């Protein structure tokens, strides 16, 4: 059994590979294969950290140590401005805070395309 088998990675056959004009292996340039969420089933249970950042503030450590319950902290965003959504510390979307059945939630309004 190879290490790839332990990871549950798909096995490529000769039909999955094509040769370019220089004879090097490359993935086939044919029509894109239709993918669905079920194709990603192997990663469904991988935990990720999702953060919704309402804003930020900069202050000296001495002021930070004096903060207590009920302290109001001024953030760098205004009411109604989009908040940033991070997955594993990477910006992936922007959204708005909403109230859903007495709980705060986020409606995503923009998906941020990352640099490849």
C-alpha positions in Angstrom: 0.0 0.0 0.0 1.4 3.4 -1.0 1.2 6.6 1.2 -1.3 8.0 -1.3 -3.7 5.1 -0.4 -3.5 6.1 3.3 -4.6 9.6 2.5 -7.6 8.5 0.3 -6.2 10.3 -2.7 -7.6 9.4 -6.1 -5.4 7.2 -8.3 -4.7 8.6 -11.8 -4.7 6.2 -14.7 -2.9 6.6 -18.1 -6.2 7.9 -19.5 -6.1 10.8 -17.0 -2.7 12.0 -18.3 -1.9 13.5 -21.7 1.4 14.3 -23.3 2.2 17.8 -24.5 4.2 18.6 -27.6 7.5 18.4 -25.5 6.6 14.9 -24.2 6.1 16.1 -20.6 3.2 14.8 -18.6 0.3 17.2 -18.0 -3.3 16.9 -17.0 -5.7 16.5 -20.0 -6.8 19.9 -21.5 -10.2 18.5 -22.5 -13.6 19.9 -21.4 -13.9 20.5 -17.7 -15.4 17.7 -15.7 -18.6 18.6 -13.8 -17.8 18.7 -10.0 -20.2 18.6 -7.2 -20.0 19.0 -3.4 -20.0 15.2 -3.2 -16.5 15.3 -4.9 -15.2 17.1 -1.8 -16.7 14.6 0.7 -13.3 13.6 2.0 -12.7 17.1 3.4 -16.2 17.7 4.9 -15.0 16.8 8.4 -11.8 18.9 8.4 -12.2 21.6 11.1 -11.4 25.2 10.2 -11.5 28.4 12.3 -14.0 30.9 11.0 -13.8 34.5 12.3 -16.0 37.5 11.7 -14.0 40.7 12.4 -16.2 43.6 13.3 -13.3 46.0 13.4 -10.0 46.8 15.1 -8.5 49.2 17.6 -5.0 50.1 18.6 -4.1 51.0 22.2 -1.2 50.9 24.6 -0.9 47.8 26.7 -1.4 49.9 29.9 -4.9 50.9 28.5 -5.7 47.3 27.5 -4.9 46.1 31.1 -7.4 48.7 32.5 -10.3 47.4 30.4 -13.1 45.9 32.4 -16.7 44.6 32.0 -18.9 47.1 30.3 -16.1 49.0 28.7 -16.9 50.4 25.3 -14.1 50.1 22.8 -14.1 52.2 19.7 -13.4 50.3 16.5 -12.1 51.5 13.2 -15.4 50.7 11.4 -18.8 52.5 11.3 -22.2 51.1 11.8 -23.4 49.5 8.5 -19.9 48.9 7.1 -19.1 45.4 5.9 -17.3 43.1 8.2 -14.5 40.7 7.2 -14.9 36.9 7.3 -11.7 34.9 7.7 -11.2 31.2 7.4 -8.0 30.0 9.1 -6.8 33.7 9.2 -7.3 34.1 5.4 -9.8 36.7 4.2 -12.5 34.9 2.2 -15.6 37.1 2.3 -17.3 40.3 3.5 -20.7 40.5 5.0 -23.2 42.3 7.2 -24.2 41.5 10.8 -27.8 40.3 11.1 -30.1 39.2 14.0 -31.6 35.8 13.5 -33.9 34.5 16.3 -32.2 36.6 19.0 -28.7 35.5 17.8 -26.2 37.5 15.9 -25.2 36.1 12.5 -23.5 37.2 9.3 -24.9 37.5 5.8 -22.1 37.2 3.2 -22.4 39.9 0.7 -19.1 39.5 -1.2 -16.7 36.5 -1.8 -13.1 37.6 -1.9 -11.1 35.8 -4.5 -7.6 34.9 -3.3 -4.3 35.2 -5.1 -3.3 31.9 -6.6 
